[in-house]
């Protein structure tokens, strides 16, 4: 017989390792970046402005490389979060999302497009969750 105050659930709840949680958050934030950039193509004027870009613009290579470098970080963090040792892993998952939050807020202060504001808010929330999970990283139990 089950005590009255004990509720029995028929569903199993498996404890998920913090590395998997963090890696999944990086996947989610990366998808938000991709979707935002994809949808932005349909914003009026974006394509016509892109067509005005001159291949002779010397700074264009540097700008595209900077964007590629920045957007590759979440992809790399998916793997590094699973592969690195806890100490460096924890700090990378605190510092990098904090930098991304600062960058997201700074770059999107002037936008009025609802989809972009929504995705930015979601990206900030996912990055904040990444920081929180990394900050709360469980300590190893020491055996005597």
WOZIUR-V128363 format. One line per field, one symbol per residue. phi: phi as a letter, one per 20 degrees, with the letter a starting at -180 (. if undefined). psi: psi as a letter, one per 30 degrees, with the letter a starting at -180 (. if undefined). burial: b if it has 16 or more other C-alpha atoms within 10 Angstrom, else e. Layout:
phi: ???
psi: ???
burial: ???
//
This chain:
phi: .egfeeeddededefdgffffffffffffffffffffffggefgnffffffffefeffffgffffffffffeggfffgfgfeeffgffggfffdfffffffgfgfffdfefdfgfffffffffffffffffffffegfefeeee
psi: kklefkkkkgkkjkkkkeeeeeeeeeeeeeeeeeeeeeefffkkfeeeeeffkkffjefeeeeeeeeeeeffeeeefeeeefelleeeeeeefeeeeeeeeeeeeefgefkgkeeeeeeeeeeeeeeeeeeeeeegkkkkkkk.
burial: eeeeeeeeeeeeeeeeebbebbbbbbbbbbbbbeebeeebeeeeeeeeeeeeeeeeeeeeeeeeeeeeeeeeebbebbebbbeeebeebbebbbebbbebbeeeeeeeeeeeeeebbebbbebbebbbbbbebbeebeeeeeee
//
